[in-house]
Amino acid sequence: MEMSPLYIAIVEHINGWLMTSKKCALGRLISLKRFMRQQTSLQGLIWLCGFVLCLNISTIGLATADTALSYEQALQRLYQQSDAIHAANYYVDSERDRRQSLDRLHLPTLSISAGIQAYSLQRELNVEPLQQAAEDLVPGANQLFPSSIDLDFNAVDPVAAITSSWQLYTGGRIKASRRLADAGIAQAEAERDGALEQQEKQLATIYFSHLLALSVLTIREDVLESVGHHLHLAKRFEKEGVLSKVERLHAQVAFDEARRNLEQARADFGIADDTLRRLLRSDQPIKPLTQLFLLSRPLAPLAEFLRAGFAGHSQLGVLRANRKQAQQGKVIEQARFKPTVVAYGSYNLAQEDAEFSNPMPLLDPDWVIGINISYPLFDRYNRRRLISAAGRKVQQVTALQRELETVIATVIENSYRSVDRAREQFMLLESSIELAQETLRLRERLFEEGLGTSLDVVDARLASARAETERAVAAYSFVLSLVDLLEASGQLDSFSDYVEQADIRLLSKESKQ
């Protein structure tokens, strides 16, 4: 039975959605066309209506679902969404365009000009020498010539010309200008690297603080659940006369404190969740897939991080570029003491014959070519002071570079030790957690048998939660210290490699909220 165009259009739409949606695997397995050709047109249309209804419902559910991202996926999304990174890229492109604009400085200029001019010339021409010469040749001839002639010229003439100039020697200004622009590109690229590192550090801090907040939240939820169960037993034992009111009040106070701590943990998690979502420009909550991690093996030797930091730190790159700019600025100032050689030429496009009523074309040459050498004998600026100022600028940048190297070395050494300390703390907490959990099981069993106190159970439960929290904080401290170390050594782009190489991961449970 032939299918209607509406029927076919609906099938095509749904089939296309399946192939492009997250359920593309289902789209590959199901061919709606092949299935529906086996149905009658009416049956197929009814089936399609039901399918579209289910599809809309599932789409609504997907729209409210969390966006699950690994750290690497979050990093790629940050690269696409961060306005700070976009601004840094624009800055680099701007400096590159500026440098390319200087590529033809060694070539001559060529321009054309055209216009129209009106002039008026009124003069008295003294011809007494001619009158006297005529008198000497022919006596009485002076009476035939006037002693002066009144000139009155008025005309409107077109003007047009092609002119060209070529700087043959500038004292090194052209080459210095290009090198100055090259240093500007290097500075822009170094600042872009710094912007990338800043954004990636911010992401790592917020991403893993979200995981820490989630870990603390789940721990607080477990504490509340455990203390709530303990409070229920305490109330029952109090009714049975087995437990005193003071013991029950201990359990009540612990339960209320656990509720307060849970509310605080929920607030902290909400802040971390909103911060991560806004950083990644997401309308939906972000669910991190990468867990807090550690590397049990030691890092590379400290000397390697120091060498990498001195070679690749973005701020050092900025200062190196600034130093090159200052050096080329000094070259430009030194060029003030050198001559300038320029070749020039011009061709008159509005050539016309002179007339008695318009003699000005006699004064306009058809073409001009020449060479000009200029040297400033006196300048309003003190050229020696300008050169000295440029040299001081070089010294300033060099001093800042040495100071920054000292700061970088200090940060690298401190971060390196912080990584080792966080790893040791995490490892040492394993036994504390095991002891706290075993102590809690013992205290709860003794309390249920009437041999322990409520205070013992509460203290054991809080000790267990404290040890678990300290372990999560130690893992987070390891991550932050590692980020600081890699940033200071100019290797933050390799942080994802450390994430992949991690052999210890702190798995986070789902929150019950």
C-alpha positions as CSV (number, residue, x, y, z in Angstrom):
1,M,0.0,0.0,0.0
2,E,1.5,3.4,-1.0
3,M,2.5,5.7,1.9
4,S,1.4,9.3,2.0
5,P,4.0,12.2,1.7
6,L,3.2,13.2,5.3
7,Y,3.9,9.7,6.5
8,I,7.2,9.6,4.6
9,A,8.2,13.0,6.0
10,I,7.6,12.0,9.6
11,V,9.6,8.8,9.0
12,E,12.5,10.7,7.5
13,H,12.5,13.3,10.4
14,I,12.5,10.6,13.1
15,N,15.1,8.5,11.3
16,G,17.4,11.6,10.9
17,W,16.9,12.5,14.6
18,L,18.0,9.0,15.6
19,M,21.1,9.1,13.5
20,T,22.2,12.5,14.9
21,S,21.1,12.2,18.5
22,K,22.9,10.6,21.5
23,K,20.9,7.5,20.6
24,C,22.7,7.2,17.3
25,A,23.4,3.5,18.1
26,L,19.7,2.9,18.3
27,G,19.4,4.8,15.0
28,R,21.9,2.5,13.4
29,L,20.1,-0.6,14.6
30,I,16.5,0.4,13.7
31,S,15.5,1.4,10.2
32,L,12.1,2.9,10.5
33,K,11.6,2.8,6.8
34,R,12.1,-0.9,6.6
35,F,9.9,-1.6,9.6
36,M,7.1,0.7,8.4
37,R,6.9,-0.6,4.9
38,Q,5.6,-3.8,6.4
39,Q,2.7,-1.9,8.0
40,T,-0.4,-0.5,6.4
41,S,-0.4,3.3,6.0
42,L,-3.0,3.8,8.8
43,Q,-1.3,1.4,11.2
44,G,2.1,3.0,10.5
45,L,0.8,6.5,11.1
46,I,-0.7,5.4,14.5
47,W,2.5,3.8,15.4
48,L,4.4,6.9,14.5
49,C,2.2,9.1,16.6
50,G,2.8,7.0,19.6
51,F,6.6,6.9,18.9
52,V,6.7,10.7,18.5
53,L,4.9,11.1,21.8
54,C,7.4,8.9,23.6
55,L,10.2,10.7,21.8
56,N,9.1,14.1,23.1
57,I,8.8,12.7,26.6
58,S,12.3,11.3,26.5
59,T,13.6,14.5,25.0
60,I,12.2,16.5,27.9
61,G,13.9,14.1,30.3
62,L,17.2,14.5,28.4
63,A,17.0,18.3,28.6
64,T,17.0,18.2,32.3
65,A,19.7,15.7,32.7
66,D,23.2,16.5,33.9
67,T,26.0,17.0,31.4
68,A,28.6,14.3,32.2
69,L,32.1,15.4,31.3
70,S,35.5,14.0,31.9
71,Y,38.3,16.5,32.7
72,E,39.6,16.3,29.1
73,Q,36.1,16.9,27.7
74,A,35.6,19.8,30.1
75,L,39.0,21.2,29.0
76,Q,38.0,21.1,25.3
77,R,34.7,22.7,26.1
78,L,36.6,25.5,28.0
79,Y,38.8,26.1,25.0
80,Q,35.7,26.6,22.9
81,Q,33.7,28.7,25.3
82,S,36.2,30.9,27.2
83,D,36.1,34.5,26.2
84,A,39.5,35.1,27.8
85,I,41.0,32.5,25.4
86,H,39.2,34.0,22.5
87,A,40.5,37.5,23.4
88,A,44.1,36.1,23.6
89,N,43.8,34.5,20.2
90,Y,42.5,37.8,18.8
91,Y,45.5,39.6,20.3
92,V,47.9,37.2,18.6
93,D,46.1,37.6,15.2
94,S,46.3,41.3,15.6
95,E,50.0,41.3,16.2
96,R,50.6,39.0,13.3
97,D,48.6,41.3,11.0
98,R,50.6,44.2,12.3
99,R,53.9,42.4,11.5
100,Q,52.7,41.5,8.0
101,S,51.9,45.1,7.3
102,L,55.7,45.8,7.5
103,D,56.7,43.3,4.9
104,R,57.0,45.9,2.2
105,L,58.8,48.7,4.0
106,H,61.8,48.1,1.8
107,L,59.8,48.8,-1.4
108,P,59.2,52.2,-3.0
109,T,55.9,54.1,-2.6
110,L,53.9,55.0,-5.6
111,S,51.0,57.5,-5.5
112,I,48.9,59.5,-7.9
113,S,47.3,62.8,-7.3
114,A,45.0,65.0,-9.3
115,G,43.2,68.3,-8.8
116,I,42.6,71.7,-10.2
117,Q,44.1,75.0,-9.3
118,A,43.3,78.6,-10.1
119,Y,45.8,81.4,-9.9
120,S,46.2,85.1,-10.4
121,L,49.5,86.8,-11.2
122,Q,49.7,90.6,-11.2
123,R,53.2,92.1,-11.6
124,E,55.0,95.1,-13.1
125,L,57.9,94.0,-15.4
126,N,60.8,96.5,-15.5
127,V,62.1,96.7,-19.1
128,E,64.4,99.7,-18.7
129,P,67.5,97.6,-19.5
130,L,65.9,96.7,-22.9
131,Q,65.0,100.3,-23.4
132,Q,68.6,101.4,-22.8
133,A,70.0,98.7,-25.1
134,A,67.6,99.8,-27.8
135,E,68.8,103.4,-27.4
136,D,72.4,102.3,-27.7
137,L,71.7,100.5,-31.0
138,V,69.3,103.0,-32.5
139,P,69.3,106.6,-31.2
140,G,65.8,107.6,-30.2
141,A,64.6,104.0,-30.0
142,N,63.9,104.3,-26.2
143,Q,60.9,106.4,-27.1
144,L,59.4,103.4,-28.8
145,F,59.5,101.1,-25.7
146,P,57.9,101.7,-22.3
147,S,60.1,101.5,-19.2
148,S,57.7,98.9,-17.6
149,I,55.0,96.4,-18.6
150,D,52.0,95.5,-16.4
151,L,51.5,91.8,-16.3
152,D,48.1,90.3,-15.4
153,F,47.6,86.6,-15.7
154,N,44.5,84.7,-14.5
155,A,43.9,81.0,-15.3
156,V,42.4,77.7,-14.1
157,D,44.6,74.7,-14.7
158,P,44.3,71.0,-14.0
159,V,47.1,69.3,-12.1
160,A,47.9,65.6,-12.0
161,A,51.1,63.7,-11.2
162,I,52.5,60.3,-10.3
163,T,55.0,60.5,-7.5
164,S,57.3,57.9,-6.0
165,S,59.8,57.7,-3.2
166,W,62.2,54.9,-2.1
167,Q,64.0,54.8,1.2
168,L,67.5,53.5,0.3
169,Y,69.0,53.9,3.8
170,T,67.3,54.6,7.1
171,G,70.1,53.7,9.5
172,G,68.5,50.4,10.4
173,R,65.0,51.6,11.3
174,I,63.3,49.3,8.9
175,K,65.0,46.1,10.1
176,A,64.5,47.2,13.7
177,S,60.8,47.9,13.1
178,R,60.3,44.4,11.8
179,R,62.2,42.8,14.7
180,L,60.2,44.9,17.1
181,A,57.0,43.6,15.5
182,D,58.3,40.0,15.7
183,A,58.9,40.5,19.4
184,G,55.3,41.8,19.6
185,I,54.1,38.5,18.2
186,A,56.2,36.6,20.7
187,Q,54.8,38.6,23.5
188,A,51.2,38.1,22.3
189,E,51.8,34.3,22.0
190,A,53.4,34.2,25.5
191,E,50.4,36.1,27.0
192,R,48.1,33.7,25.2
193,D,49.9,30.8,26.8
194,G,49.5,32.5,30.1
195,A,45.8,33.0,29.5
196,L,45.4,29.3,28.6
197,E,47.3,28.3,31.7
198,Q,45.2,30.6,33.8
199,Q,42.0,29.2,32.4
200,E,43.1,25.6,32.7
201,K,44.3,26.1,36.3
202,Q,40.9,27.7,37.1
203,L,39.2,24.7,35.5
204,A,41.3,22.2,37.4
205,T,40.7,24.0,40.7
206,I,36.9,24.3,40.2
207,Y,36.5,20.8,38.6
208,F,38.2,19.0,41.4
209,S,36.8,21.2,44.1
210,H,33.4,20.1,42.8
211,L,34.5,16.5,43.3
212,L,35.7,17.4,46.8
213,A,32.4,19.1,47.7
214,L,30.6,16.0,46.4
215,S,32.7,13.7,48.5
216,V,32.2,15.8,51.6
217,L,28.4,15.9,50.8
218,T,28.1,12.1,50.6
219,I,30.1,11.7,53.8
220,R,27.8,14.1,55.6
221,E,24.8,12.3,54.2
222,D,26.2,9.0,55.5
223,V,26.9,10.6,58.9
224,L,23.4,11.9,59.1
225,E,21.9,8.5,58.1
226,S,24.1,6.7,60.6
227,V,23.5,9.1,63.4
228,G,19.8,9.1,62.6
229,H,19.7,5.4,63.0
230,H,21.6,5.7,66.2
231,L,19.2,8.3,67.5
232,H,16.3,5.9,66.7
233,L,17.9,3.1,68.7
234,A,18.7,5.6,71.6
235,K,15.0,6.7,71.7
236,R,13.9,3.1,71.8
237,F,16.4,2.1,74.5
238,E,15.3,5.1,76.5
239,K,11.6,4.0,76.4
240,E,12.7,0.5,77.4
241,G,14.6,2.0,80.4
242,V,17.9,0.7,79.1
243,L,19.4,4.1,78.2
244,S,19.4,7.3,80.2
245,K,18.0,10.6,79.0
246,V,21.5,12.1,78.9
247,E,22.7,9.4,76.5
248,R,19.7,10.0,74.3
249,L,20.4,13.7,74.4
250,H,23.9,13.0,73.2
251,A,22.5,11.2,70.2
252,Q,20.0,14.1,69.6
253,V,22.7,16.7,69.7
254,A,24.9,14.6,67.3
255,F,22.0,14.3,65.0
256,D,21.3,18.0,64.9
257,E,24.9,18.8,64.4
258,A,25.0,16.3,61.5
259,R,22.0,18.0,59.9
260,R,23.8,21.4,60.2
261,N,26.9,20.0,58.7
262,L,24.9,18.4,55.9
263,E,23.2,21.7,55.1
264,Q,26.6,23.4,55.0
265,A,27.9,20.7,52.7
266,R,24.9,21.1,50.4
267,A,25.5,24.8,50.2
268,D,29.2,24.3,49.4
269,F,28.3,21.8,46.7
270,G,25.8,24.1,45.2
271,I,28.4,26.9,45.0
272,A,30.9,24.5,43.4
273,D,28.3,23.2,41.0
274,D,27.2,26.7,39.9
275,T,30.8,27.8,39.5
276,L,31.7,24.9,37.3
277,R,28.6,25.3,35.2
278,R,29.2,29.0,34.6
279,L,32.8,28.5,33.8
280,L,31.9,26.0,31.1
281,R,28.9,28.2,29.9
282,S,26.5,25.3,30.5
283,D,22.7,25.7,31.1
284,Q,22.7,22.2,32.7
285,P,24.6,21.0,35.8
286,I,27.9,19.4,35.1
287,K,28.6,15.9,36.3
288,P,32.4,15.3,36.5
289,L,33.4,11.8,35.4
290,T,37.1,12.1,36.3
291,Q,37.7,11.4,40.0
292,L,40.1,12.8,42.5
293,F,43.4,11.0,41.9
294,L,47.0,10.4,43.1
295,L,50.2,9.0,41.7
296,S,51.8,6.6,44.0
297,R,55.1,6.8,42.1
298,P,57.4,9.8,42.7
299,L,57.5,12.7,40.3
300,A,60.4,13.4,38.0
301,P,63.5,15.0,39.7
302,L,63.1,18.6,40.9
303,A,65.9,19.7,38.6
304,E,63.8,18.8,35.5
305,F,60.9,21.0,36.7
306,L,63.3,23.8,37.3
307,R,64.8,23.6,33.9
308,A,61.4,23.4,32.3
309,G,60.2,26.4,34.3
310,F,63.1,28.6,33.2
311,A,62.6,27.6,29.6
312,G,58.8,27.5,29.2
313,H,57.1,29.7,31.8
314,S,54.7,32.0,30.0
315,Q,55.6,35.1,32.0
316,L,59.3,34.6,31.3
317,G,58.3,34.4,27.6
318,V,56.6,37.8,28.0
319,L,59.7,39.3,29.5
320,R,62.0,37.8,26.9
321,A,59.8,39.4,24.2
322,N,59.8,42.7,26.1
323,R,63.6,42.6,26.2
324,K,63.8,42.1,22.5
325,Q,61.4,45.0,22.0
326,A,63.6,47.2,24.2
327,Q,66.7,46.2,22.3
328,Q,65.1,47.1,19.0
329,G,63.8,50.4,20.5
330,K,67.4,51.2,21.3
331,V,68.4,50.5,17.7
332,I,65.7,52.9,16.4
333,E,66.9,55.6,18.7
334,Q,70.5,55.1,17.6
335,A,69.4,55.6,14.0
336,R,68.8,59.3,14.9
337,F,72.5,59.8,14.5
338,K,72.6,58.3,11.0
339,P,71.7,59.9,7.7
340,T,68.6,59.1,5.6
341,V,68.9,58.5,1.9
342,V,65.7,58.7,-0.2
343,A,65.3,58.4,-4.0
344,Y,62.3,60.2,-5.4
345,G,60.6,60.9,-8.8
346,S,57.5,62.5,-10.3
347,Y,55.8,62.6,-13.6
348,N,53.4,65.3,-14.7
349,L,50.2,63.9,-16.1
350,A,48.6,67.3,-16.9
351,Q,51.1,68.6,-19.4
352,E,50.0,71.5,-21.6
353,D,51.6,74.2,-23.7
354,A,52.1,77.7,-22.3
355,E,50.3,80.7,-23.7
356,F,51.0,84.3,-23.3
357,S,47.9,84.6,-21.1
358,N,48.9,81.5,-19.1
359,P,52.7,81.1,-18.8
360,M,52.6,78.8,-15.7
361,P,53.0,75.5,-17.6
362,L,56.5,76.8,-18.5
363,L,57.4,76.4,-14.8
364,D,56.0,72.8,-14.4
365,P,58.6,70.2,-15.6
366,D,57.3,67.0,-17.3
367,W,59.2,64.8,-14.9
368,V,61.5,65.0,-12.0
369,I,63.9,62.4,-10.6
370,G,66.5,62.8,-7.8
371,I,68.1,61.5,-4.6
372,N,68.0,63.2,-1.2
373,I,70.4,62.7,1.7
374,S,69.4,64.3,5.0
375,Y,71.1,64.4,8.4
376,P,69.7,66.2,11.4
377,L,72.3,68.7,12.7
378,F,70.1,69.7,15.5
379,D,67.2,67.9,17.1
380,R,64.8,69.3,19.7
381,Y,65.1,66.0,21.5
382,N,68.3,65.0,23.3
383,R,69.2,62.0,21.2
384,R,71.9,60.7,23.6
385,R,69.3,60.8,26.4
386,L,66.8,58.9,24.2
387,I,69.5,56.2,23.6
388,S,70.3,56.1,27.3
389,A,66.6,55.7,28.2
390,A,66.2,52.8,25.7
391,G,69.3,51.1,27.3
392,R,67.8,51.5,30.7
393,K,64.7,49.9,29.5
394,V,66.7,46.8,28.5
395,Q,68.4,46.7,31.9
396,Q,65.0,47.0,33.6
397,V,63.5,44.1,31.7
398,T,66.6,42.0,32.4
399,A,66.4,42.7,36.1
400,L,62.7,41.7,36.1
401,Q,63.5,38.5,34.3
402,R,66.1,37.6,37.0
403,E,63.6,38.4,39.7
404,L,60.9,36.3,38.1
405,E,63.3,33.3,37.7
406,T,63.9,33.5,41.5
407,V,60.1,33.5,42.2
408,I,59.5,30.7,39.8
409,A,62.2,28.6,41.4
410,T,60.6,29.2,44.8
411,V,57.1,28.2,43.6
412,I,58.4,25.1,41.9
413,E,60.3,23.9,45.0
414,N,57.4,24.6,47.3
415,S,54.8,23.0,45.0
416,Y,57.1,19.9,44.5
417,R,57.3,19.4,48.2
418,S,53.5,20.0,48.6
419,V,52.8,17.2,46.1
420,D,55.0,14.8,48.1
421,R,53.4,15.9,51.4
422,A,49.9,15.4,50.1
423,R,50.7,12.0,48.7
424,E,52.2,10.9,52.1
425,Q,49.2,12.2,54.0
426,F,46.8,10.3,51.7
427,M,48.8,7.1,52.2
428,L,49.0,7.4,55.9
429,L,45.3,8.1,56.2
430,E,44.4,4.6,54.9
431,S,45.2,3.0,58.2
432,S,43.4,5.7,60.1
433,I,40.2,5.1,58.0
434,E,40.5,1.4,58.5
435,L,40.9,1.8,62.3
436,A,38.0,4.4,62.5
437,Q,35.6,2.1,60.5
438,E,36.5,-0.9,62.7
439,T,36.1,1.1,65.9
440,L,32.7,2.4,64.7
441,R,31.5,-1.2,64.0
442,L,32.7,-2.2,67.5
443,R,31.0,0.8,69.2
444,E,27.8,0.2,67.5
445,R,27.7,-3.5,68.3
446,L,28.5,-2.7,72.0
447,F,25.8,0.0,72.1
448,E,23.2,-2.4,70.6
449,E,24.1,-4.9,73.3
450,G,23.8,-2.4,76.1
451,L,27.6,-2.4,76.8
452,G,28.5,1.0,75.3
453,T,27.5,4.6,75.5
454,S,25.9,6.8,72.9
455,L,28.8,9.2,73.2
456,D,31.2,6.4,72.2
457,V,29.2,5.7,69.1
458,V,28.9,9.3,68.0
459,D,32.6,9.9,68.6
460,A,33.5,6.8,66.5
461,R,31.2,7.9,63.7
462,L,32.6,11.4,63.6
463,A,36.1,10.1,63.7
464,S,35.4,7.9,60.7
465,A,33.8,10.8,58.8
466,R,36.8,13.0,59.7
467,A,39.3,10.5,58.4
468,E,37.4,10.1,55.2
469,T,37.1,13.8,54.7
470,E,40.8,14.3,55.4
471,R,41.6,11.7,52.8
472,A,39.5,13.5,50.2
473,V,41.1,16.8,51.2
474,A,44.6,15.2,50.8
475,A,43.7,14.0,47.3
476,Y,42.4,17.5,46.4
477,S,45.6,19.0,47.9
478,F,47.7,16.6,45.7
479,V,45.8,17.8,42.6
480,L,46.1,21.5,43.4
481,S,49.8,21.2,44.3
482,L,50.4,19.3,41.0
483,V,48.6,22.0,39.1
484,D,50.7,24.7,40.8
485,L,53.9,22.7,40.0
486,L,53.0,22.2,36.4
487,E,52.0,25.9,35.9
488,A,55.2,27.2,37.5
489,S,57.2,24.9,35.3
490,G,55.3,25.8,32.1
491,Q,53.9,22.3,31.7
492,L,50.3,22.7,32.6
493,D,49.3,21.4,29.2
494,S,50.5,17.9,30.3
495,F,48.2,17.8,33.3
496,S,45.8,15.6,31.4
497,D,48.6,13.1,31.0
498,Y,49.0,12.9,34.8
499,V,45.3,12.4,35.1
500,E,45.5,9.4,32.7
501,Q,48.5,8.0,34.5
502,A,47.0,8.1,37.9
503,D,47.0,4.7,39.7
504,I,44.9,5.8,42.7
505,R,41.5,7.2,42.3
506,L,39.1,8.3,45.0
507,L,35.7,7.1,43.8
508,S,32.8,9.5,44.7
509,K,29.3,8.2,45.5
510,E,26.2,9.7,44.1
511,S,24.5,12.3,46.4
512,K,21.2,11.3,47.9
513,Q,19.7,14.8,47.4
